[in-house]
């Protein structure tokens, strides 16, 4: 199991839990964190025993964005990982889910700050839970910067454009309740309970047929920008083979026998 000094990895049953672990900096992105994140996405997809991923942060924060000291040229912790970035100059974008989409569902468990790069990573996740004291926002314009982690493309596709533009152009903070009202997150729970709720959702995902779950996720994303006719054709191509899998046969048997299905991913 992977991980770095700024990214911890652990298993909760069939769920891989990735924890941004730099609480003294509100989990601002560092090179060790980015390397650990990317390795975590790869590990989850490579292990058939992993059926879902939960992404969270340590110390009461999710992620406060990029380390601005590093951006100002004052260096970045973890220089020993520099060769990874040299070998793959796209690694940081893959880590932030800008240029990489895991096959397995990714559930975000947000407490505290989830701003700038944190909100950008959030947009690459599939299901989102926030503690009621969480704070969201894209602060880049206030600092004369551009939210280049994908927000000018993704945000307007995930929430109404008027809300997307307000968030992008004002750089103001949003409460968890407001984030839920505009559709940025799906659940708001009492402070400190986001991880528990995310793991609860993960267990529901894990109880389903893994091949079906992965195919459904893939279909949702690959058809998002297609016409309805194109999308329905792509859905049929993606979904029809699932009916001929052992997973589908087990699901049918379990339903007929009124028992929980036991999927072996075949």
C-alpha positions in Angstrom: 0.0 0.0 0.0 1.4 3.4 -1.1 1.4 6.8 0.5 3.8 9.6 1.2 4.5 11.9 4.2 1.6 14.1 3.0 -0.8 11.4 1.7 -1.9 8.4 3.8 -3.6 5.4 2.4 -5.6 2.8 4.2 -8.3 0.2 3.5 -11.8 0.2 5.0 -13.1 -3.1 3.6 -13.5 -2.6 -0.2 -12.8 1.1 0.1 -9.5 2.8 -0.3 -9.3 5.9 1.9 -6.8 8.6 0.7 -6.2 11.3 3.3 -4.5 14.6 2.5 -2.1 14.8 5.4 -0.5 18.2 5.8 -2.7 19.6 8.5 -0.3 22.3 9.6 -0.8 23.9 6.2 -4.5 23.1 5.9 -3.5 20.3 3.5 -2.2 22.7 0.9 -0.9 20.8 -2.1 2.7 19.7 -2.0 4.8 17.6 -4.3 4.7 14.6 -1.9 0.9 15.0 -1.7 0.5 15.1 -5.5 2.7 12.0 -6.0 0.8 10.2 -3.3 -2.5 11.1 -4.8 -1.7 10.0 -8.2 -0.3 6.7 -6.9 -3.4 6.2 -4.9 -5.7 6.6 -7.9 -3.5 4.1 -9.8 -3.5 1.6 -6.9 -7.2 1.7 -6.5 -7.8 0.9 -10.2 -5.2 -1.8 -10.3 -6.7 -3.7 -7.3 -10.0 -5.5 -8.1 -10.6 -5.9 -4.4 -11.0 -2.1 -4.2 -14.5 -1.0 -5.3 -14.6 2.6 -4.2 -12.3 5.4 -3.1 -12.9 8.0 -0.4 -10.8 11.2 -0.5 -10.6 13.3 2.7 -8.2 15.5 4.6 -6.5 15.4 8.0 -6.8 17.9 10.9 -10.2 19.3 10.1 -9.5 20.6 6.6 -9.8 19.1 3.1 -7.4 21.2 1.0 -6.5 24.9 1.0 -5.2 24.8 -2.6 -1.7 25.0 -4.0 1.2 25.9 -1.7 1.6 29.6 -2.6 5.2 29.7 -1.2 6.2 27.2 -3.8 4.3 29.2 -6.5 6.3 32.2 -5.5 9.5 30.3 -6.1 10.5 29.6 -2.5 10.7 25.9 -3.1 8.5 22.9 -2.3 8.8 20.2 0.2 9.7 16.7 -0.9 12.3 17.5 -3.5 13.2 13.8 -3.5 10.0 13.3 -5.5 11.2 15.7 -8.2 12.3 12.9 -10.5 8.7 11.6 -10.6 7.5 15.0 -11.9 10.4 15.1 -14.4 9.5 11.7 -15.7 5.8 12.6 -16.0 5.3 16.4 -16.3 1.5 15.7 -16.3 1.6 14.0 -12.9 0.2 17.0 -10.9 -2.8 17.3 -13.2 -3.4 13.5 -13.0 -3.2 13.8 -9.2 -5.7 16.6 -9.2 -8.1 14.6 -11.4 -7.8 17.1 -14.2 -6.2 14.6 -16.7 -7.1 11.4 -15.0 -10.4 9.7 -14.1 -10.3 6.6 -11.9 -12.5 3.7 -12.9 -13.7 3.3 -9.4 -16.2 5.9 -7.8 -14.5 8.6 -5.9 -16.4 10.0 -2.8 -15.2 13.3 -1.3 -15.5 13.8 2.5 -14.9 17.5 3.2 -14.4 19.2 6.5 -13.0 22.7 6.9 -11.3 24.5 4.0 -11.9 23.2 0.5 -10.8 26.2 -1.5 -8.9 27.1 -4.6 -7.2 23.9 -5.7 -9.3 22.0 -3.1 -12.5 23.0 -4.9 -10.8 22.1 -8.2 -10.0 18.6 -7.0 -13.5 18.3 -5.7 -14.9 18.8 -9.2 -13.1 15.6 -10.3 -14.8 13.5 -7.6 -18.1 11.7 -8.2 -20.1 12.0 -4.9 -19.5 14.8 -2.3 -20.2 15.0 1.4 -19.5 18.1 3.5 -19.4 18.8 7.2 -21.6 21.8 7.9 -18.6 24.0 8.8 -16.9 23.4 5.5 -15.9 26.3 3.3 -15.7 26.2 -0.5 -14.5 28.7 -3.1 -12.3 29.6 -6.0 -10.1 32.4 -4.7 -7.7 32.6 -7.7 -9.0 35.9 -9.2 -8.6 37.7 -5.9 -4.9 36.8 -6.1 -4.6 37.7 -9.8 -4.4 34.1 -10.7 -6.4 31.7 -13.0 -8.1 28.5 -11.7 -6.3 26.3 -14.2 -7.2 23.0 -12.5 -10.3 22.8 -14.7 -12.8 25.0 -13.1 -13.7 27.3 -16.0 -14.6 24.1 -17.9 -16.1 21.8 -15.3 -17.9 24.0 -12.9 -20.5 25.3 -15.4 -21.2 21.7 -16.4 -21.8 20.7 -12.7 -23.8 23.6 -11.4 -26.0 26.3 -13.1 -23.8 28.7 -15.1 -24.9 31.8 -13.1 -23.6 30.2 -9.9 -20.4 28.9 -11.6 -19.6 32.4 -12.9 -20.3 34.0 -9.5 -18.0 31.6 -7.8 -15.3 32.1 -10.5 -15.5 35.8 -10.8 -16.0 37.0 -7.2 -13.6 34.7 -5.4 -15.8 34.7 -2.4 -16.2 31.9 0.1 -19.3 29.6 0.1 -20.6 27.8 3.1 -21.5 24.1 3.0 -25.2 24.8 2.9 -24.8 27.3 0.1 -22.6 24.7 -1.8 -25.4 22.2 -1.4 -28.0 24.7 -2.5 -26.2 25.3 -5.8 -25.5 21.6 -6.3 -21.7 21.5 -5.7 -22.1 18.9 -2.9 -24.8 16.4 -2.4 -24.8 16.0 1.4 -24.3 18.3 4.4 -23.8 16.5 7.7 -22.8 17.6 11.2 -19.3 18.8 11.6 -16.8 15.9 11.9 -19.2 13.4 10.3 -18.3 13.8 6.6 -16.0 10.8 6.6 -18.5 8.5 8.3 -21.2 9.5 5.8 -18.8 9.1 2.8 -17.9 5.6 4.1 -21.6 4.8 4.5 -22.2 5.7 0.8 -19.1 3.8 -0.2 -20.5 0.7 1.5 -23.7 1.0 -0.6 -21.5 1.3 -3.7 -19.4 -1.7 -2.6 -22.5 -3.9 -2.2 -23.3 -3.5 -5.9 -21.9 -5.3 -8.9 -18.5 -3.8 -9.5 -18.5 -4.3 -13.3 -21.9 -2.6 -13.5 -20.8 0.3 -11.2 -17.7 1.0 -13.3 -19.7 0.8 -16.6 -22.4 3.1 -15.2 -19.7 5.7 -14.1 -17.9 5.5 -17.5 -21.2 5.9 -19.4 -22.3 9.0 -17.4 -19.0 10.8 -18.2 -18.5 9.6 -21.8 -22.1 10.6 -22.8 -22.2 13.9 -21.0 -21.4 16.1 -24.0 -23.1 13.9 -26.7 -26.4 14.4 -28.2 -29.2 12.3 -26.8 -29.1 10.0 -29.9 -25.4 9.6 -29.7 -25.5 9.1 -25.9 -28.1 6.4 -26.1 -26.1 4.5 -28.7 -23.0 4.8 -26.5 -24.9 3.7 -23.4 -26.1 0.6 -25.2 -22.6 -0.3 -26.4 -21.3 0.2 -22.8 -24.1 -1.4 -20.9 -25.3 -4.3 -23.0 -22.2 -6.5 -22.3 -22.8 -6.2 -18.6 -25.9 -8.5 -18.9 -23.7 -11.4 -20.0 -21.3 -11.2 -17.0 -21.2 -13.5 -14.0 -21.9 -10.5 -11.9 -25.3 -10.0 -13.6 -26.1 -13.7 -13.2 -25.2 -13.6 -9.5 -27.4 -10.5 -9.1 -30.4 -12.2 -10.7 -29.9 -15.4 -8.6 -29.6 -13.4 -5.4 -32.8 -11.4 -6.2 -34.7 -14.6 -6.9 -33.4 -16.3 -3.7 -34.0 -13.1 -1.6 -30.4 -12.9 -0.4 -27.5 -10.4 -0.7 -25.5 -10.8 -3.8 -21.9 -12.0 -3.6 -19.9 -10.5 -6.5 -16.6 -11.9 -7.6 -16.0 -9.4 -10.4 -16.2 -11.6 -13.5 
